[in-house]
Each structure stands twice: as structure tokens, then as C-alpha cells.
């Protein structure tokens, strides 16, 4: 038996025998590209302190990964379809791993942002390749189960990133969190060569590079606008990006409608099942990424958990995703994807609604129900939506199908962090202003504290350190009157530090509650739209049609081979 798997899956006359082992490799590949973001949220405080990052720097450290990742997936998915899906996966893993190594070696904000951008480029090759290889390798009867496990892996990665990063941060610097990805990427590369069969679209014509480049332009501009506008204001950069995104989208649609072999047939978005599934994915990750963004801050800053303890306390979410995914496999064939997806989105809305009860007295136990419900909701909604999206594409466009699903996911996540993150910052700013009204806090210190919850606690800590210095001076003073004055000053400063910490904690908790309310309203309204769009019943007509299309592709390929021989 050959060490490297060389037989293309399209030429097999029966299902690939080691397809479940191949799925493990695909899930490992997915794991690291999701963990790349979730691990960073835990490492951000140490990185900020070590590199002296501003809030703008930190935002672009996070989103430097997102822009190339979202913008390039459609074009790179089409290239993978034509030349080699497994090749795209392996090359993407190499680029991703190289970017991770670079991120562990740099010592500046620009260096970290550049390394993250390289990782995003690699992820844009990996993500659509995992879904296209999955769909090509598994027969239709098993694909829904395989996608369920793929989705559950994404849920696991949401919790695994903070957990592994937290464990490393106990003994190492933030640079070690980049290196989490390297051994997993290496194992996935070896596994891909040994276990994943090659796959590509047979007889695929010339790639629509003009349409692909237009997709890069408008998606990159849209993501940039989403990041820049809410966080840094609607200045020239954000407005220019909005104009470029709008014009680019119009040109992309017009070009794709006229091109004989478009990178994606945009008419698919007029199909209710396809449009509803994409909207469900985008809205769900808007809610999930937005909630994850502020829940990790609540656990670390307000409740005082370490990075490792925060990661451990996110595990109920991962476990619930697995349970929800298992329920999906049972429910969807019986009641149809419309009810399953809608139920998941209702659950996600309920999870966010529970978070509106958060206040300064809330403990970790108050967050557990929301984590469990949100995890169940992810499992219920995302697997059937992803299956429906992939089922809409023929054999020759599986990479594009994976890219469409993943672009919806990434755009939703970017919107969640940008919109809910911006609302969180504004609400925290306003609540802290009210909570500190009438205090003698200098304007510069208040402005610093209003920047973020971490900065607020840093200001409180600074006041506490001043109190300690005054107390030490009082203890050394020989003049009783001077000692008494210093002691009174130390007591006043200590009381001010305590009040400041309370004001920061209560302001951020109130901001979490307010932001969760907005998120629940957005997801609730989106649930109604998705429920209207998705067709009724248990129909699997579209996936069956896609399977027939794949069978026709295989027959045509066999005819070509016979003619050549």
C-alpha cells in the first residue's frame, strides 16, 4: 500500500474506506483556524501590556486575520476546485503554520498584525477546502452526519482556544499562544497526505478571475468598513471603504450574471433554502462572536478569573454544541431543517435574552444557563444550514460552496464583534461617566478608564498603588501630624480605588446586559426572516439534485477516459 494517498476520490467506484479518518484530519484543520481568534481574546491583555498596544492596535491585531480570511475565500475556493482541493488544504496549512511561527517571533504591533494577516491568508485556503473535501469524500447519505461533526469541532474550538491559551499563559508569554497552532498544523499536513484522497473538479473550465478579484475587493472593503466605522468613527477611511464595497458588489453581481462560467452563480441567492441558510449562518455567528467577545472580558476582568480559569469556564458551551449537533442528526430527517434551524435560532435569542439580567452581583453560575443554551443552539442551527448550502452546489463547485458558507460565517462574526463590540464600548463609556459623576477623578484618568474595562481596572489599580505609597510614607513619618495627614490621604485614596473598581465592574456588567438586549433583538428579528425564507417540510430535493449532478459529472469523466483509452 502506498504511503501517500494518491487515488482521486472522483475515480473511486465505492465510498472511500478511510473517509472517517479523513474527516478527523479536516476537523483538525478547522480547529486551528477557529482557535486562532478565540485564543487571542485570552492572550490580548498580556499582549497589550507587553507591546504597549493602543485600543486601535489591539483591534487590528484581531482583525488583521479577518480581512484576508474573509476576502480571499471565494477566489481561493474556486482555484482549489480546479487544481487540487487537497493541495489547497496542505498549502494553506503550511502558510498558516508559517504565519504562526512568525507571530511568536515578532516584538511589535506591526509585526503581529502582519503575521496574523499571513495566517488569515492560509485560513482562506484551509476553510473552503475542508468543506469541499468533506462533501466530495462522503456519500450523500453520510454527509449530514459528517457536517454535524465538522460543526461540533467549530464549537469545540471556541472553548479550546481560551483553554489552551490560558494553560500556556500560566508559564509562558503571549507568544506561546501562536505556537499552539504549529504542531496541529504539522499533524494535519501529514494526515492530509496519508488519509485524505485528492480531489478536484473534473472538466472545469477557465476560472473567472475577474469575478474572483471583484469578490476580493468588495468583501475586503466591506469587512474593513465593518471594523473601521464602529470602532474608529465614520471618517474618510470608513466612508471610502463603504463606497468601494457598494460599487464593487454591484460590479461583481453584474459581471457574474453576464459571465458564462461565473465564480459563483449569484442567482442561487434567489432560492429560499440557500438564502435562508446563509442568513442563518451569518446571524448566528454575529450573535456567537459578539457574545464571546464580551463574555470573556466579563469573566477575566469583572469576575477576576485567570486566562486558564476563563477557558475552563467556557467548556459548557463546547459540550452543549456536541449535544445540539447530535440532536440535529436525529431531528432534521424527521421534522425538516426549517424547524431545526428555527429552533436553534430561537434558542440563541433566548441565551442572549438571559444575559440581559447580568449586573454587578452576577457570579459565574448566572452565565452557565446562557452558555449551555447557546451551545445547544449552535449545534441545532448550523449543521443543517451548512448541509443545505453545500447541497446547492454541484461537484465542480464544492470549494466555492464551502467558501460561500465560510464567508457568511466570517462576515457574521466580523459584524458581531464590530457592532456589538462598539455598542458595548459606548454603553460602558456612558455608564462609567454616570457612575463617577461628582468624583474628584482627574479628567485624563477618567478618559483612560472609559476606553475599556481593562483600562478602567488599571486606573483603579493605579489609585490603589498611590494609597499604598501614602500609607508607607505615613508609617515612616516622625511627625505625628504629618503621619495622620498621610494616613488620612491613604485611606481616602484606598476608598477611591475601591469605588472606582466597583464603578468599572458595575458599568461593564450593565453594558453587557444592554448589548445582550440589542443582540437578542437582532437575532430574534433575523429568526423571523429565516423562518419565512426556509421552505417547509422535510424535502431534501435540492441535495438530491446536487447528488444527481455529481453522478453525471462522474459519468462524463468515465466517458472521457474511455474515449481516450
C-alpha positions in Angstrom: 0.0 0.0 0.0 1.3 3.5 -0.9 2.2 5.7 2.0 0.7 8.8 0.4 -3.0 8.6 -0.7 -2.9 9.3 -4.5 -6.2 7.8 -5.8 -8.6 10.7 -6.6 -11.9 10.3 -4.8 -13.7 11.1 -8.1 -12.4 7.8 -9.6 -13.4 5.6 -6.8 -16.4 3.3 -7.6 -17.4 3.0 -4.0 -17.2 5.2 -0.9 -13.7 5.8 0.4 -12.9 3.3 3.1 -11.0 5.6 5.4 -13.3 8.6 5.0 -13.9 8.9 8.8 -10.2 9.2 9.4 -10.0 11.8 6.6 -12.8 13.7 8.4 -10.6 13.8 11.6 -7.9 15.5 9.5 -10.4 18.0 8.1 -11.7 18.7 11.6 -8.1 19.2 13.0 -7.6 21.8 10.2 -10.8 23.6 11.1 -9.8 23.5 14.8 -6.7 25.7 14.4 -8.3 28.4 12.2 -11.1 28.9 14.7 -8.8 28.7 17.7 -6.6 31.4 16.1 -9.2 34.0 17.1 -10.6 32.6 20.3 -7.1 32.0 21.8 -6.2 35.6 21.1 -9.0 37.0 23.1 -7.5 35.5 26.2 -3.9 36.5 25.3 -4.9 40.1 24.5 -4.3 41.6 28.0 -0.7 40.2 28.2 0.0 41.2 24.6 -1.3 44.7 25.2 0.9 45.2 28.2 4.0 43.7 26.6 3.8 45.6 23.3 2.1 48.7 24.6 -0.8 48.3 22.2 -3.4 51.0 21.9 -7.0 50.0 21.5 -6.7 50.6 17.8 -3.6 48.4 17.6 -5.3 45.6 19.5 -8.4 45.8 17.2 -6.2 45.4 14.1 -4.2 42.6 15.8 -7.5 40.7 16.0 -8.9 41.8 12.6 -5.7 41.7 10.6 -6.6 38.0 10.4 -10.2 38.6 9.4 -9.8 40.8 6.4 -7.7 38.5 4.1 -9.5 35.4 5.5 -13.0 36.7 4.5 -12.0 38.4 1.3 -9.9 35.6 -0.3 -12.1 32.5 0.4 -14.3 32.7 -2.7 -11.4 33.1 -5.2 -9.2 30.5 -3.4 -12.1 28.1 -3.2 -12.6 28.2 -6.9 -8.8 27.7 -7.5 -8.9 24.7 -5.2 -11.8 23.2 -7.2 -9.9 23.5 -10.4 -6.4 22.4 -9.5 -6.5 20.5 -6.1 -8.6 20.7 -3.1 -6.1 18.7 -1.0 -3.3 20.8 -2.4 -5.1 23.9 -1.3 -5.5 22.4 2.2 -1.9 21.4 2.6 -0.6 24.7 1.2 -3.0 26.7 3.4 -1.7 24.7 6.5 1.9 25.5 5.5 1.2 29.2 5.1 -0.9 29.3 8.3 1.8 27.5 10.3 4.5 29.8 8.9 2.4 32.8 10.0 2.0 31.4 13.5 5.8 30.8 13.8 6.4 34.4 12.7 3.8 35.7 15.2 5.7 34.1 18.0 9.0 35.8 17.0 8.0 39.4 16.4 8.0 42.1 19.0 6.0 44.9 17.6 2.3 45.7 16.9 3.0 45.9 13.1 4.8 42.6 13.2 2.0 40.8 15.0 -0.6 42.3 12.6 1.4 41.2 9.6 1.8 37.6 11.0 -1.9 37.5 11.6 -2.6 38.6 8.0 -0.4 35.7 6.8 -2.4 33.3 9.0 -5.6 34.8 7.5 -4.3 34.1 4.0 -3.6 30.5 5.0 -7.0 30.1 6.6 -8.7 31.3 3.4 -7.3 28.3 1.7 -8.0 25.8 4.5 -11.6 26.6 5.4 -13.3 26.1 2.0 -11.0 23.1 1.3 -12.2 21.3 4.5 -15.9 21.5 3.4 -15.3 20.7 -0.2 -13.2 17.7 0.6 -15.8 16.5 3.1 -18.6 16.8 0.5 -16.5 15.1 -2.2 -15.4 12.2 0.1 -18.7 11.4 1.8 -21.7 9.9 0.0 -24.9 12.0 0.4 -26.4 9.6 2.9 -23.5 10.2 5.3 -22.7 13.8 4.6 -25.1 15.4 7.0 -23.5 13.3 9.9 -20.0 14.4 8.7 -21.0 18.1 8.6 -22.5 17.7 12.1 -19.1 16.6 13.4 -17.5 19.4 11.4 -19.8 21.9 13.1 -19.2 20.4 16.5 -15.5 20.9 16.0 -16.1 24.6 15.5 -17.9 24.7 18.8 -15.1 22.8 20.5 -12.6 25.3 19.1 -14.5 28.2 20.6 -13.7 26.8 24.1 -10.4 25.0 23.3 -8.7 28.2 22.2 -9.0 30.0 25.5 -8.4 26.8 27.5 -5.1 26.0 25.7 -4.0 29.7 25.6 -4.8 30.0 29.3 -2.8 27.0 30.2 0.2 28.3 28.2 -0.1 31.8 29.8 0.3 30.3 33.2 4.0 29.7 32.5 4.8 31.4 29.1 4.3 34.7 27.4 1.5 35.5 24.8 3.9 34.4 22.0 3.3 30.8 23.0 -0.3 31.1 22.0 0.7 31.4 18.4 2.7 28.2 18.7 -0.4 26.2 19.7 -1.2 26.0 16.0 2.1 24.7 14.8 2.0 21.0 16.0 -1.7 20.7 15.0 -0.9 22.1 11.5 2.0 19.7 11.1 -0.1 16.8 12.2 -2.9 17.9 9.8 -0.4 18.1 6.8 0.8 14.6 7.5 -2.7 13.3 7.9 -3.9 15.0 4.7 -1.2 13.3 2.7 -1.8 9.9 4.2 -5.5 9.8 4.7 -7.3 12.5 2.6 -7.8 11.5 -1.1 -7.0 14.1 -3.8 -10.0 15.8 -5.3 -10.7 18.4 -8.0 -13.5 19.3 -10.3 -13.2 17.3 -13.5 -13.5 19.2 -16.7 -13.7 22.6 -15.0 -13.1 25.4 -17.5 -11.1 28.6 -17.0 -11.5 30.3 -13.7 -13.4 33.6 -13.7 -10.5 35.6 -12.3 -12.2 39.0 -12.9 -15.2 37.9 -10.8 -12.9 36.5 -8.2 -10.9 39.7 -7.9 -14.1 41.7 -7.7 -15.2 39.5 -4.9 -11.9 40.1 -3.1 -12.3 43.9 -3.5 -15.9 44.2 -2.3 -15.6 41.7 0.6 -12.3 43.2 1.8 -13.8 46.7 1.7 -17.0 45.6 3.5 -15.0 43.9 6.3 -12.7 46.9 6.6 -15.7 49.2 6.8 -17.3 47.0 9.5 -14.2 47.2 11.5 -13.2 50.8 11.0 -16.6 52.6 11.2 -18.0 51.3 14.6 -14.6 51.3 16.4 -12.8 54.4 15.0 -15.5 56.6 13.7 -17.1 57.2 10.3 -14.3 59.2 8.8 -12.8 59.2 5.4 -11.4 55.7 5.6 -14.7 54.1 6.7 -16.8 56.1 4.2 -14.3 55.3 1.3 -14.4 51.6 2.2 -18.3 51.7 2.2 -18.3 53.3 -1.3 -15.8 50.7 -2.6 -17.8 47.9 -1.1 -21.0 49.1 -2.7 -19.6 49.8 -6.1 -17.6 46.5 -6.0 -20.6 44.5 -5.1 -22.7 46.0 -8.0 -19.9 45.3 -10.5 -19.4 41.8 -9.1 -23.1 40.9 -9.5 -23.4 42.4 -13.0 -20.2 40.6 -14.1 -21.3 37.3 -12.6 -24.7 37.5 -14.3 -23.1 38.0 -17.7 -20.2 35.6 -17.4 -20.7 32.1 -18.9 -18.7 30.5 -16.1 -19.0 32.7 -13.1 -17.0 32.1 -10.0 -20.5 31.8 -8.3 -23.9 31.9 -9.8 -25.5 34.8 -7.9 -28.9 33.6 -8.9 -28.7 31.0 -6.2 -29.4 33.7 -3.7 -32.9 34.0 -5.0 -33.5 30.4 -3.8 -35.2 30.5 -0.4 -33.4 27.5 1.0 -30.0 28.8 0.0 -30.6 32.4 1.0 -32.2 31.4 4.4 -29.3 29.1 5.2 -26.7 31.7 4.5 -28.6 34.3 6.6 -28.9 31.8 9.5 -25.2 31.2 9.5 -24.3 34.9 9.3 -26.8 35.9 12.0 -25.8 33.1 14.3 -22.1 33.9 14.2 -23.0 37.6 14.7 -24.5 36.6 18.0 -21.9 34.0 19.0 -18.8 36.0 18.2 -20.3 39.2 19.7 -21.3 37.4 22.9 -18.0 35.6 23.2 -16.2 38.9 22.8 -17.7 40.4 25.9 -18.3 37.2 28.0 -14.5 36.5 28.1 -13.9 40.1 29.3 -16.6 39.7 31.9 -15.1 36.5 33.2 -11.5 37.8 33.2 -11.8 41.4 34.3 -15.0 41.7 36.4 -15.1 38.2 37.9 -11.3 38.1 38.2 -10.6 34.7 36.6 -7.2 33.9 35.1 -6.8 33.0 31.4 -6.8 29.3 32.2 -9.8 29.6 34.5 -11.7 31.5 31.8 -11.0 28.8 29.3 -12.3 26.1 31.7 -15.4 28.0 32.3 -16.2 28.2 28.6 -16.3 24.3 28.3 -20.0 24.0 28.9 -20.5 25.8 25.6 -18.4 23.3 23.8 -20.1 20.3 25.4 -23.5 21.7 24.6 -22.5 22.1 20.9 -21.9 18.4 20.7 -25.2 17.6 22.3 -27.0 20.0 19.9 -25.3 18.5 16.9 -26.3 15.0 18.0 -29.9 16.2 18.3 -29.7 17.7 14.8 -28.8 14.3 13.3 -32.0 12.9 14.9 -34.4 15.8 14.4 -33.6 17.1 10.9 -34.6 13.9 9.0 -37.8 13.8 11.0 -39.1 17.4 11.2 -37.1 19.1 8.4 -34.4 21.7 8.6 -36.8 24.7 8.8 -37.9 23.6 12.3 -34.5 22.6 13.4 -32.8 25.8 12.3 -35.6 28.0 13.6 -35.5 26.2 17.0 -31.7 26.8 17.2 -32.1 30.5 16.4 -34.9 30.8 19.0 -32.5 29.2 21.5 -29.7 31.6 20.6 -32.1 34.5 21.1 -33.1 33.1 24.5 -29.5 32.7 25.5 -28.8 36.4 24.8 -32.0 37.4 26.5 -30.9 35.7 29.7 -27.7 37.8 29.6 -29.8 40.9 29.9 -30.1 40.0 33.6 -26.4 40.5 34.2 -25.4 43.0 36.9 -22.5 43.7 39.2 -23.6 40.9 41.6 -23.7 38.2 38.9 -21.5 35.2 39.5 -20.3 32.6 37.0 -23.3 30.4 37.8 -25.5 33.1 36.4 -23.8 32.7 33.0 -23.9 28.9 32.8 -27.5 28.6 31.5 -26.7 31.1 28.7 -23.6 29.1 27.7 -25.5 25.8 27.7 -28.4 27.2 25.7 -26.1 29.0 23.2 -24.1 25.8 22.7 -27.2 23.7 22.0 -28.5 26.4 19.6 -25.2 26.3 17.7 -25.5 22.6 17.2 -29.1 22.7 16.2 -28.9 25.6 13.6 -25.5 25.4 12.0 -25.2 21.8 10.8 -28.4 21.7 8.7 -27.7 25.2 7.3 -24.2 24.2 6.2 -25.5 21.0 4.7 -28.1 22.9 2.7 -25.5 25.4 1.5 -23.2 22.7 0.3 -26.0 20.7 -1.2 -26.8 23.6 -3.5 -23.5 23.2 -5.4 -22.5 20.6 -8.0 -19.4 18.6 -7.9 -17.4 21.2 -9.9 -18.1 24.0 -7.3 -17.7 22.3 -3.9 -14.8 24.6 -3.0 -16.9 27.7 -3.9 -19.8 26.2 -1.8 -17.5 25.9 1.2 -16.3 29.4 0.6 -19.8 30.8 0.5 -20.7 29.1 3.8 -17.5 30.3 5.4 -17.8 33.8 4.1 -21.3 34.1 5.6 -19.8 32.8 8.9 -16.9 35.2 8.8 -19.0 38.3 7.8 -21.4 37.5 10.6 -18.6 37.1 13.1 -17.0 40.4 12.0 -20.3 42.2 12.3 -20.9 40.7 15.7 -17.6 41.9 17.1 -17.8 45.2 15.4 -21.4 46.1 16.1 -21.9 44.5 19.5 -18.4 45.4 20.5 -19.0 49.1 19.5 -22.3 49.1 21.4 -20.6 47.6 24.4 -17.9 50.2 24.4 -20.4 53.1 24.1 -22.6 51.7 26.8 -19.7 51.1 29.2 -18.4 54.6 28.5 -21.8 56.2 29.3 -22.4 54.0 32.4 -19.0 54.8 33.8 -19.5 58.5 33.2 -22.7 58.4 35.2 -21.1 56.2 38.0 -18.2 58.5 38.5 -20.2 61.8 38.3 -19.2 64.1 41.2 -16.0 62.2 41.9 -12.6 64.0 42.1 -11.1 61.7 39.5 -8.9 63.7 37.1 -10.3 64.1 33.6 -7.3 62.3 32.0 -7.7 59.3 34.3 -11.5 59.2 33.6 -10.9 59.3 29.9 -8.4 56.4 30.2 -10.8 54.4 32.3 -13.6 54.9 29.8 -11.5 53.4 27.0 -12.1 49.8 28.1 -12.8 47.7 31.1 -9.2 46.6 31.3 -8.1 50.3 31.3 -10.7 51.1 34.0 -9.3 48.5 36.3 -5.8 49.7 35.6 -6.8 53.2 36.7 -8.3 51.7 39.9 -5.1 49.8 40.5 -3.0 52.9 40.0 -5.1 54.7 42.6 -4.6 51.7 45.0 -0.8 51.9 44.4 -0.9 55.6 45.3 -2.7 54.7 48.6 -0.1 52.1 49.4 2.7 54.7 48.9 0.9 57.2 51.1 0.4 54.5 53.8 4.1 53.6 53.6 5.1 57.3 53.9 2.8 57.6 56.9 4.4 54.6 58.6 7.9 56.2 58.1 6.9 59.8 59.2 8.3 61.0 62.5 5.9 63.9 62.8 2.6 62.7 64.3 0.6 65.4 62.5 2.2 64.6 59.1 1.7 60.9 59.7 -2.0 61.4 60.4 -2.4 63.5 57.3 -0.7 60.9 55.2 -2.8 58.1 56.8 -6.0 60.0 56.0 -4.8 60.6 52.5 -4.0 56.8 52.1 -7.4 55.9 53.4 -9.1 58.3 51.1 -7.2 57.0 48.1 -7.9 53.4 49.1 -11.6 54.2 49.3 -11.4 55.9 45.9 -9.7 52.9 44.4 -12.4 50.6 45.8 -15.2 52.9 44.5 -13.5 53.1 41.1 -13.2 49.3 40.8 -16.9 49.0 41.8 -17.9 51.6 39.2 -15.9 49.9 36.4 -17.4 46.4 37.3 -20.9 47.6 37.5 -20.6 49.8 34.4 -19.3 46.9 32.3 -21.9 44.5 33.7 -24.6 46.9 32.8 -23.1 47.3 29.3 -23.1 43.5 28.9 -26.8 43.5 29.7 -27.6 46.3 27.4 -25.6 44.9 24.5 -27.2 41.4 25.0 -30.6 43.0 24.7 -29.6 44.5 21.3 -28.1 41.2 20.2 -31.3 39.3 21.2 -33.5 41.8 19.3 -31.3 41.5 16.1 -31.2 37.7 16.3 -34.9 37.5 17.1 -35.8 39.6 14.1 -33.4 37.5 12.0 -35.1 34.3 13.2 -38.4 35.5 11.8 -36.9 36.3 8.4 -35.1 32.9 8.3 -38.3 31.1 9.3 -40.1 32.8 6.3 -37.3 32.1 3.8 -36.7 28.4 4.6 -39.2 26.1 2.8 -41.5 23.9 4.8 -41.4 20.1 5.1 -38.6 17.5 5.1 -37.7 18.0 1.5 -34.2 17.1 0.5 -34.9 17.8 -3.1 -32.0 20.2 -3.6 -29.3 18.0 -2.1 -30.6 15.1 -4.2 -30.4 17.2 -7.3 -26.9 18.0 -6.4 -26.0 14.4 -5.9 -27.5 13.6 -9.3 -25.3 16.4 -10.7 -22.3 14.7 -9.2 -23.2 11.4 -10.6 -23.5 13.0 -14.1 -20.1 14.6 -13.6 -18.6 11.2 -12.8 -20.3 9.6 -15.8 -18.9 12.3 -18.1 -15.4 11.7 -16.7 -15.6 8.0 -17.3 -16.8 8.6 -20.8 -13.8 10.9 -21.4 -11.4 8.3 -20.0 -13.0 5.6 -22.2 -12.7 7.7 -25.3 -9.0 8.4 -24.5 -8.3 4.8 -24.0 
